[in-house]
Amino acid sequence: MYIYYKSSLSTNEYSRAGFMLDIAGLATGTKTSTDDLTALSCNKSASVIAGTGPTSGMYTQSVSSFTDNSSDEYAMYLTKYHYAKGNPSSFQARNRIGMAWNDNYWFRFRHSDKDGGNQMYTTNGFWGQYSSTSYNYGKLFGRMSYIQEAHIIINDTTFFIMIKGTGTETQIDTAYWGLNDLEYIQAIDDYQYQSNNKYSPFCSWWGYVLDVMYNNGASNTSTNTHRNGMYRCQYVDRQGTMRNCTPYDSYQYSYGHVTTTSGNYCSMHPRMGERQFKVTGTGATNHHMLVPIVYDGTMKAVTSDPRKGAMPNVFRTTDNYFDDGDVLLDGSTRYRVFRVHKTGNANFTSATEEAFYAFPEDNVPYS
């Protein structure tokens, strides 16, 4: 399912609650049309819900309502099950997606294990790593009036949101956050889950770009104006020991090949800094490849994560070519495409191009 969520631009901070409850309701199936969305948070007439939603029971939510309060602080979580749950019946791997919004840290997401442990960052923090209010790096989206629109994908394998802030072309801040299943390998994933039911084949990925995402040809020259990170709550190392991950969203570590560290941070293929181009195909017309994304533990030490795995239903496609929310057709299958981060250089501070990702509009249930 794809959701184009047009903001109400409300300055009422209770609109924070409506936005989070709308996201949760879309995931759990209690909200299925734009009429179901919260008027205080959403411009319902300008919003769009397209495609089929996730399988019933794939997501659950911790709360179904909030009371307007003087502190304007709201927090909740979704539990997401792995798409292969029930194969076998005892395989019930799941992780949590935390959402919170308050005056100190504004809006942020968090990834944790099924019980809320091993969270990627503390609750007291901004969109990513930073938590110091002396700097406010990654402090984004104080209320709905700071948000222009959101592009959201929710299906059995993928929870993903990209938020576009308000402002002119040279002022717009963007941020993304996703939780993805890894492709199920029963001999590995069920075995490790049965050994420790906190184990789960998921990864999260997140980041933000300040000012330049919609200013093609421009890059962020400060390392604090963009971040990219990936995380797993637990993994099993090469020696068979369950370990907790260490998140880090320095601009370079998850972005591409790192030569200045021992390779202790996970990333993806294709690397975020690699270009993706259109190709000429049938009829001498432009064809846009759907390049599958693969999680890469990228870790060298024997105590690090050796796992690689496809992130189902997530694809890179042609850079710089689309508008957010465009439809890309592969036969009769519809994909929704939107910007996620800058690309085109091994160093993010020199990355000037716009990386687009494609997600199927319809749910793709496990079979």
N, C-alpha and C positions, 0 to 999 in steps of 0.2 A: 504494500500500500504506500502511495505517495501522498503527502499532504503539503500543499502550499498554504501556509498559515500567514495571513496578512494581519499585521498588528493593528489594534485599535488606536494606538498612540496615546493611550490613557496615561495621565499623570497620577491617577489613583493607585497607590501602592498595593491595594488589595487585588489589583489586576495580576500581580505576581502569582497569587494562588490559582487564579483561573487558568493561566497558561500551563502551569504544572499539572493541574487536574485534567486539562484537555489532552495533554500529551499522554498521561496515564490512561485516560478513558479510551483514547484511540488505540493504545496498545492492548488493552484488556477486552475491547469490544463493546464497552458500555456506551461509547460514542461512535456513531457510524456515518453521520452526515454533518455538514456544516451547520445545520440547524441545532445540533446538539452542543456546539461549542459555546464558550462563555462570551457574551456580548461585551462585558467590561474589558476583556483582554483581546478579543478577536474582531476584526472587520469581517463578519461572516459572509456578506454578499460578495466580497472580493476574494474569498478563500476557496480552495479547491481540495476535494478528497477524491482520489482516483485509484482504481485497482482494488484487488481483493485483500482483505486484512489477514493477520496471522491466524493460525489454527487456535481454536478455543483452548484456553488453559496454558498457552505458551508463555503468557505474561500474567502476573498478578500484581495488585497494588496494595500498599500498606494502609492507605487512608482513602476515603471517598469524598471527603469534604474538609474545608477549613473554615474557621470562624475568623472574621475580620478582627484584628487586634491592634493595639496601639503601637506595638513594636514593629509591625509589618514584617514579621519573620515567619517563614513557612519552610517546612522540610518534609520529605516523604521519600519512599523508594519503591521501585518496581523490582520484582523478582522475575528474571528471565531464565527459562529452561532451555537446555540445549535442544536443537532441532531433532536429534536422534533419541530423545527421551523415550523410554519404554522398549528399547532394543538393546539388550533384553529388558524385561519388565522392571528389573531392579535398577536399571540405569536411569537415574533421575538428576543428573548433573544440572546445576543452576548457579547463577551469580546474581548479585544485586546491582541495580542502577540507582544511585542516590541522586536526588535533586534537592537543592536548597537555595534560598534567596533571602537575604537580609540587608540591612543598611551598611554593615561593616564590610562585607565581602561581595555583595551583589550576587549575581546568578552564577551557579556552578554545578557541575555533575561530578559524581564520584563512582568508582568501580570497586566493589568489595566481594568477598566470598559469600556463600549462601547464608551465613550467619551475621554478616556485616563486618567480619574481621578482615585483616590484611588489606585495608583500604588503600587506594593508590596514593592519596594524600590525606592529610588531616581535614576534618570538617572545617576548621578555621583556616581558610585559604581562598585564593581567587580561582580563576578558570583552570590554572595549572599548578605549577610547583610553588609559586611565590605566595607568601602569607603576610609579609611585612607591610603594614599600613604606612610605613615611611616611604615606600616606593610605589605600591599599588600596581605592580606589573600584572597584567591579566585581570584587572578589576573591570568587569564589563557588564553592561546592561543593567542599570539601576532600576529601571521599571519599563513598562511597555512603551513609553514614549521614547526610549532609547533604541527600540527595535523597529526596523522597517518591515521585515518579513523573516520567516523561517521556512526552510525546506527540510522535510522530515521523511525518512524511510522507516517503516516498521513492518517486518515480516518474520518468518520463523527463524531466520539465520542472522538477521541484521536489525539493530536499532541504531539509527544515525540521524543527527540533526546538524544543520548548518544555519547559523543565525547571521543575518545581515543587519548591521546597525544603520542608523540614520546619518544624514549629512551629505555633503557634496562628494564628487568622485575622489577627491584627495583627502577626504575625512572619514570615509566609511570604515568602521571596524568590523571584522568578521571573525567568527569562531566556529569550530566544529567539535563534535564529540560523538564517538560511536562505541558500541559493544558488539563484537562479532563472534559467532561460533567459529571454531576451527573445524575443517572437514573431519568427519568422524572416522576413526580407525578403531574398530571394536577391540582388536587384539591389544591395542595400547590404551585407549581411553577407558573402556570398561574395566580392564584389569587395574588401572591406576585408581579409578573411582571406587572399585570394590575394596581396594586397600586402604583408601582414605576418602570418605565421601565429601570432603572439602575440595578435592581435586575436580577440575572442570576444564574442558577444552574450549576456553574463551580467550579473547584478547580485547583490550580497549585501546582506542587511539584518539588523540585529541590535539588541538592546537588553536592558535589564533594568529591573525595578521592585522596589524593596525595600519590604517590610512591608505595602503597601496593596493589592496586586492583588486579594486576596480580601476586602478590607474595603470593600465598596461604599459609596460616598459619601465616602470619604476620598481625599486626594491627597497626593503628595509635595511638601513645601514647600521642600526643599533640592534644588538642581540636581544634586547629586552622588549622589542616591539613585535616579536614573533616567537612562537614556541611550537614544538611538535614532539609528542611523546607516544609511547606504546607501553602496555603493561599486561602481565598475567598475575593473578593473585597467588597462585602456586604453580610450581612445575616440578618435574622429576628429573634430576640431573643424570649425567652419564653413568654414575655409579649406582643409580636406583634410589637415591635419597630425595624425599620430598622437601622442597625449599620454598621460601617466600621470595617474591620478586622485590627488586628495588626500582621504583619509578624514577625517571629523570627526563625532563623535557627540554634540556638544553637545545638550542636551535640546531645543533649539528648531529647529535647522537642518533636519533631515530630518523633523521632526514636522509642520511646517506652513509656511504662508507666512511669510517672514522679511523684515522691513522694515529691519532694522538692518545688513544686509550687502549686498554687491553681487550676491547670488544665486549664489554659487560652489559651492553644495552641492546634490546631487541629492536628490529626494524622490519621493513617489508620489501618485497619485490613486486613490480619494479620499484627501485628507490624513488623517494619523493622528488629528488633533484633531477631525475632523468626525463628527457623530453619524450612526448608522444606525438606522432605526426599522422596526418591523413595519408592514405595511399590511393593510387589510381587502380580502379577495378573495372568490372563489366561496364561496357558502354563508355569507357574513358571518363567515368565520373568519380567523384570523391567517395571514398569508403572510409568509415571510421571504425577502427579496430576496437574490440572489447577485450582488453588485456586483463586476465584474471590476476587478482591480488593474492599474494602468498605471505603469510606471517613467517618471519625468520628470526629464530632465537638469537642468531648471530653471535653466540657467546663462545669464547675460546676455552675458558677454564673448565676443568672436569666437574666443577661444582656449579656450572652454569647450565642454561636451558638448551638442550640439543634439538628441540622440536621445531619442525617446519610444518606448515599446513596451509592449505588453501583457505581463504576467507570467502565462503560461498556467497555468490550474488553481489560481489563488489568488483568493479572493473575500472581501470583507467581507460580513457579515450582521448581523442585529439585535443591538444592544448589550444587555448585561445579562440576556439571556434564557435562555441555555443552561447546562448543566454541561459541563465539559471531557470531550471524547470522545463527546458526543451525536451521533446520526445525524440528518441533515437530508435529506429525500427530495425530489428533483425528478423526478417521474415514477418510474421504476425506478432512477434513478441515486442512489447513496448518497454523501453528503458527511459527513466528520467535522469537527466544530466544536470549537474551544477558544479560551480567552482568549489574547491576545498582549500587549496594552499598555493603558494608560489612555487615555481619550478624553473629548470633550465640552467642550473649551475650547481656544482658540488657544494658550494658555500651559499647558505640561505641569504646572506647579506648581499649577494650579487645575483639572486634569482629574480628575474624580471617577468617571467611568463606565468600564465594562469593554468593550473592543473585542474582538469575536469574529471569527475568520476561519474560512472553510470550504474544505476541500480534498477532491477526489474520492477515495473509498476505493480504487477500482480505478485501475490505470495507464491512461493515455490515449495510446497510441502514435501516432507521426506517420504521417499518411497523405496 
